[in-house]
Amino acid sequence: MRKIPLLVLLMGIFELKAQTITIPIETSQNALVLQTDKDNRLGIIHFGKKLSQSSEYVTIGQSLKYNDNNAGIYNSIYTPSGSWSLVEPAFEVLHTDGNTSSELKYVSHQTQKIDENVSQTSILLKDPIYPVEVTLFFKTYAKENVMEQWSVIKNQEKGNLILKKYASANLYFVAKDFYLHHYHGGWAKEMKPEDTKLTAGIKTLDSKLGTRANLFQPPTFMLSFDRQANEDDGKVLLGTLAWSGNFKIDFEKDSYQNLRLIAGINPFASEYTLAANEEFKTPSFIQTYSENGKGEASKNMHNWARKYRLLDGEGSRLTLLNNWEATYFDFDETKLTSLFKGAKELGVDMFLLDDGWFANKYPRNGDVAGLGDWQENKKKLPNGIGYLVKEATKAGVKFGIWVEPEMVNPKSELYEKHLDWVIREPNRPETYFRNQLPLDLANPEVQDFVFGILDDLFTKNPELAFIKWDCNAVTYNAHSMYLERTKKPQTQLYVDYVKGLYKVLERIRAKYPKVPMMLCSGGGGRVDYEALKYFTEFWVSDNTDPLERVFMQWEYSYYYPAIAQCNHITDWSNVGIKYRTDVAMMGKMGYDIVVSKLDEKELLFSQNVLKNYKNLKETIWHGDMYRLVNPFENQMASVQFVNDKKDQSVMFNYLTENRYDLNSLLSNIKLKGLDANKKYKVKEINLYPGTSSTIKENIIYSGEYLMTIGFNPSVSNRRTSVVIEINEVK
């Protein structure tokens, strides 16, 4: 007799008939319910609000009767190709014998309770003809109402199985209408939102860029059901794919006006070969569902990310001064060490040395040469990085450094010595993005090289406090000499590159688990929740214009908590330093300026802001975020953060356009997240020297008043940025 595994058994199995299995997968508020049909195929019968009586899930399937025999194919949990299905597949393979069809039938499932909050359900599906298995995994985080799902495909045929499509998730939704909130963009134009009412056919979000895969479109979206959800009302699914390479997310509206979602690695040029007994694990699709609007869904994702995914998400961060926009490539040892004093005088924790510090035969004096040659430039830094670390320490600040270890310039010693390490088509002209090419991380030798760059820096400079990891090029002419040499298909390159990147990052974190690292890709060209397992933060955009950042940070904030977003004060904009600083304060703040060029008032203002930031950063980084006034719909933006104890809050307010009469800004803004029974004082902070506030500090408000009647921060064309601190009166 087969033994039952020593796990928490079968999450809610109920019998409708002898052959019918019902599987509820639940968080504290939501449920995904699966059920087998008469042919033992597994489909989705419910997605949405959790029922208090789980036994009632059994009867849901009885109400989903269609008027033809083929309708039930639409709700498959993992739709196979080439057999009974006529819709977009989640799973497509080429068998050893050349057959292109597949079928997947339910075999068994089990649930493991990992802790009081986290459970994992695995469901085994098998092809009844061919020895191919697919195990579907659903990991639920009850309190956060987040579900993470992926698939593991196992080849038990005697020969190679070719994976042609291998999705992470295949979901099915029933609603009157569906509205998709998604994004497009480019360099310095990240997260441009669009709203689309989905109609018959397939709407696709995808990337084919290889590296820097999110440059034109991120793998993140919000899907509203019945009508467009707003911040505090409506049914909405917030979803994202945790993968740092090519992705594809399809939204297919079927002939019954219901919606199928298929998300995973983009199958474009990515057929993957599985040898006998090999497995392939797909990346995670991460989603949270709310019936109380986009704000609640966003808080779900933030709480999950800080606790379970973002590296050191519940920890702290370093404020920094970066030299990039201060010096670009034009610096030497003397110029850099002179900036350390400014970092200390300003009051930041760290100085970050950006691009341009390396290479000798082909010095890194611009973006045309040197990438790949990671030795200190002897002319610029005759005493090496170690000297800079020591001098920064003497000045009272920590020292961090920029690297771009995945890339190479054709004008470099690495390119000359290891052309076989470069991703390039040997018989075609090279095509460059920012004068560079990616290295072939499918190659274990290249993985060792990239790991060695970081390992060498840390070994020689154990006091090194921070890494900024950049990735500025996409992949043209995708070809791997390593895959060619090892007789593996070139179609594996896009996937094996990302797997190789993760192997390097795993090694770095195994040896250096606590060093903060910023994920950068010429801006936000790579951020996702698989990469953020290894990074403490990400660079939002190279566009640091504060007005543009208000809009970018608004959209990014739905998916990523403030502690993960790097916001720097720079000279990109002509607006004053106050507006620039206040906007940057809504995340992990840093500076990219020459401190010695600040006048007396600007320096004093900046020093005072850093003191305010020190007082408020825990609330900003770890508190709940509330979006109060949407800049896409109004002349201003207003955002609030509230800490867990509800005894401290901070409210950021910005004028975003002044083309029209500003009388509409004179009304109160209702705050959120406070304790209705507590008493609060409000105080304007970040005042520029020589100015005074119009906000009266001697008034005590109840939380109920501030959330019901509201508060007017008095934003105007003379007060374009207003930051309000709210503290409980005890």
C-alpha positions, 0 to 999 in steps of 0.5 A, spaced: 500 500 500 502 506 498 504 511 504 502 517 504 507 523 505 508 526 512 505 532 510 499 536 512 494 532 507 490 534 501 488 541 502 480 541 502 478 535 498 471 534 497 467 529 493 462 531 488 462 524 484 467 519 485 472 521 480 471 529 482 476 532 486 476 540 488 482 543 491 481 550 494 487 554 495 486 560 500 489 566 503 486 569 509 481 573 504 481 570 497 481 563 494 483 560 487 479 553 487 480 548 482 476 542 480 477 536 476 472 534 470 469 528 468 475 527 464 480 528 470 482 534 467 483 540 472 480 547 471 479 553 475 472 554 478 473 560 482 477 566 483 476 571 488 473 572 495 474 566 499 468 563 502 467 562 509 464 555 508 469 551 504 464 545 503 460 550 498 466 550 493 464 543 491 458 546 488 461 551 484 463 547 478 455 545 477 453 552 476 459 553 470 455 549 465 455 551 458 451 550 452 456 546 448 461 540 449 467 544 448 466 550 453 470 547 459 476 547 455 477 554 457 478 554 464 484 549 464 489 550 470 495 549 465 492 548 458 496 543 453 497 544 446 495 539 440 490 535 443 483 537 445 484 545 446 483 550 441 485 556 445 492 559 447 496 554 450 500 554 457 504 548 455 507 546 448 512 540 447 515 536 442 516 529 444 522 524 442 518 521 437 516 527 433 509 528 436 507 535 438 501 533 442 500 533 449 495 532 455 495 533 462 490 529 467 490 530 475 494 525 479 494 527 486 496 533 490 498 535 497 499 541 501 505 543 506 504 548 511 511 551 512 509 556 518 503 559 521 502 564 515 505 560 509 502 554 505 505 550 499 500 546 495 503 542 489 499 538 484 501 533 479 499 532 472 501 527 467 500 525 460 496 519 460 500 517 453 507 520 454 511 519 460 511 527 461 509 530 468 508 537 470 507 539 477 504 546 479 506 549 485 501 554 489 505 558 495 500 562 499 502 568 504 495 568 508 496 574 512 498 578 506 493 575 501 499 574 496 500 567 492 506 565 488 505 560 483 510 556 478 511 549 474 516 544 474 516 540 468 519 533 468 521 529 462 521 521 463 521 519 456 528 516 453 530 521 449 530 529 449 523 533 450 523 540 447 519 545 451 516 550 446 512 553 451 512 553 458 508 558 462 508 559 470 501 561 470 494 559 467 488 563 470 481 564 468 476 569 470 469 570 470 466 578 470 462 582 466 468 586 463 476 587 464 480 593 464 488 592 464 492 597 467 499 596 464 505 600 462 510 602 456 516 606 456 524 607 454 530 610 457 528 615 462 521 614 460 519 608 465 512 606 467 508 610 462 501 607 464 495 605 459 488 603 461 485 598 456 478 595 456 480 588 454 476 585 448 475 579 444 482 576 442 489 576 445 492 582 448 500 581 450 505 584 454 512 582 452 519 583 452 524 580 447 530 584 449 534 579 453 538 583 458 535 589 460 528 586 458 524 591 462 526 597 458 520 598 453 515 594 458 515 591 465 512 584 467 507 588 471 500 590 471 493 591 474 487 587 472 480 590 474 474 586 474 467 589 472 469 596 472 475 600 473 478 599 480 480 606 483 484 606 489 479 604 495 474 601 491 473 595 486 475 588 484 483 588 482 488 583 481 495 586 481 500 581 478 508 581 476 512 575 473 519 574 477 524 573 471 530 578 469 529 576 462 524 575 456 517 575 458 510 574 455 503 575 459 497 574 454 490 576 456 485 572 452 478 574 452 474 567 450 467 566 446 464 567 453 467 573 454 471 571 460 478 572 460 484 567 460 491 569 463 498 566 461 504 568 464 511 566 463 518 566 460 517 568 453 517 562 448 520 567 442 527 564 440 527 560 446 525 552 445 528 549 451 531 541 451 530 537 457 534 530 457 531 524 460 529 525 467 531 532 467 526 538 470 525 545 468 522 550 473 519 556 471 519 563 474 514 565 479 508 569 477 506 573 483 499 576 484 494 579 490 487 580 489 483 585 492 475 587 492 477 594 496 481 597 490 488 598 488 491 601 494 489 595 498 492 590 493 498 594 493 499 594 501 499 587 500 504 586 495 509 591 499 508 587 506 509 581 502 515 584 499 518 587 505 518 580 509 519 575 504 522 577 498 526 584 498 533 582 500 533 585 507 526 588 506 525 589 514 532 592 515 535 599 514 538 603 508 544 607 507 543 615 504 549 616 499 552 621 495 554 619 488 559 622 484 556 621 477 552 627 475 558 631 479 564 628 475 561 623 470 568 620 467 572 626 468 575 625 475 582 623 479 584 621 486 584 628 488 577 630 486 574 624 489 577 625 495 575 632 496 568 630 495 568 625 501 568 632 505 562 634 502 559 627 503 560 628 511 558 635 511 552 634 508 550 628 513 549 622 508 552 615 510 556 613 504 560 616 498 558 612 491 564 612 486 560 611 479 563 609 472 570 610 470 574 608 475 577 602 471 581 599 465 588 601 463 590 599 456 583 602 454 582 607 459 574 608 461 574 615 460 567 614 456 562 609 455 566 607 448 572 603 452 574 599 458 568 595 460 571 588 462 577 590 464 576 591 472 583 593 474 583 600 477 586 606 472 593 607 474 592 614 472 586 616 475 587 612 481 594 611 482 593 608 489 587 604 488 580 603 491 583 601 497 586 608 498 579 611 497 576 606 502 581 608 507 580 616 505 572 615 506 573 612 512 577 618 515 572 623 512 567 619 516 563 616 511 563 609 508 565 607 501 561 604 495 562 602 488 559 601 481 560 595 476 557 593 470 560 586 470 555 582 465 558 587 459 564 588 455 566 594 450 569 591 443 575 596 445 577 592 451 583 587 453 577 582 455 574 582 448 581 581 445 583 575 449 576 572 450 572 573 444 568 566 445 565 569 452 561 575 448 554 574 445 555 575 438 553 572 431 560 570 428 558 571 421 554 578 422 556 585 423 556 586 431 550 591 433 552 595 439 547 598 445 551 604 448 557 601 445 557 594 448 555 587 448 553 582 453 558 577 456 555 570 455 553 568 462 550 561 459 558 559 460 560 557 467 567 560 465 564 567 464 560 566 471 566 565 474 569 571 471 563 575 473 563 573 480 570 574 481 570 581 479 565 582 486 569 577 490 576 581 488 573 587 490 571 585 497 577 581 498 582 586 497 577 591 500 573 588 506 570 595 508 567 596 501 560 598 504 555 598 497 555 595 490 551 599 484 550 593 479 548 596 472 546 593 466 546 598 460 545 594 454 540 589 450 542 583 447 543 583 439 545 577 435 543 572 440 549 567 439 553 563 444 560 560 443 559 556 449 552 553 447 555 551 440 561 548 443 557 544 448 552 542 442 546 545 446 541 549 442 542 556 441 535 557 443 537 556 450 541 562 450 536 567 453 534 562 458 540 560 460 543 567 461 538 569 466 539 562 470 547 564 469 546 571 472 542 568 478 547 563 479 552 568 480 548 572 485 547 566 489 554 565 490 555 572 491 550 572 497 552 566 499 559 569 501 557 576 502 550 576 505 549 583 508 552 587 503 547 592 500 547 592 492 543 597 488 540 593 482 540 598 476 539 597 468 540 604 465 534 606 470 529 601 471 530 596 465 531 590 469 527 590 476 523 584 478 522 580 484 527 574 482 532 579 482 530 583 488 532 576 492 539 578 491 538 586 491 536 591 497 534 596 492 533 598 485 534 605 481 528 607 478 530 611 472 536 615 470 531 621 469 531 624 476 527 630 474 523 631 480 516 632 476 517 626 472 519 622 478 512 624 481 509 620 476 514 614 475 514 613 483 507 613 483 506 607 478 512 604 481 509 604 488 504 599 486 508 594 486 515 595 490 515 598 497 518 605 498 525 602 501 526 599 495 526 605 490 532 609 490 531 616 489 536 621 488 537 629 488 540 631 482 541 638 477 536 635 472 531 640 473 531 647 474 526 647 480 529 649 486 532 644 491 526 643 496 522 640 490 527 635 488 529 633 495 522 632 497 520 628 492 526 624 493 524 623 500 519 618 498 523 612 498 531 611 499 534 618 498 541 619 495 544 625 492 548 626 486 550 633 486 557 637 488 556 639 495 561 645 495 556 648 489 551 649 494 550 656 497 549 657 504 541 656 505 541 650 500 546 646 504 543 648 511 536 646 508 539 639 505 542 638 512 536 639 516 532 635 511 537 629 512 535 630 520 528 629 518 529 623 514 532 620 519 526 621 524 521 619 518 525 613 514 522 608 518 515 610 517 517 611 510 520 605 509 516 600 513 509 603 514 503 603 510 503 607 503 496 611 501 495 615 495 491 621 496 491 625 490 492 622 483 497 627 479 494 623 473 487 626 474 489 632 478 493 638 478 497 635 484 499 629 488 499 627 495 502 621 498 501 619 505 505 614 509 503 611 516 507 607 521 504 600 524 503 604 531 499 609 527 503 614 532 507 617 526 505 619 519 508 623 513 504 626 508 508 629 501 504 634 497 506 636 490 504 641 485 504 638 478 501 643 473 499 650 474 496 651 467 489 653 470 486 656 476 489 653 483 482 654 487 481 647 486 487 646 491 484 650 496 480 644 499 481 639 504 485 632 503 482 626 507 488 622 510 488 615 511 490 609 515 490 613 522 487 611 528 480 615 529 481 615 536 488 618 537 489 625 537 494 628 532 498 634 531 501 636 524 507 640 522 510 642 516 517 640 515 523 641 510 522 648 510 527 652 506 531 657 510 528 664 511 521 661 509 515 660 514 509 655 514 502 657 513 500 651 517 498 652 524 502 647 529 498 648 535 491 645 533 490 638 535 486 634 531 483 627 532 484 621 527 477 621 525 477 629 523 483 628 519 480 622 515 473 625 515 474 632 514 481 632 512 487 637 512 489 642 507 496 642 506 496 649 502 499 647 496 500 653 491 504 656 485 508 659 491 508 653 495 509 647 490 512 642 495 509 641 502 511 636 507 507 634 513 509 630 519 503 628 523 505 625 530 500 623 536 499 627 542 500 623 548 
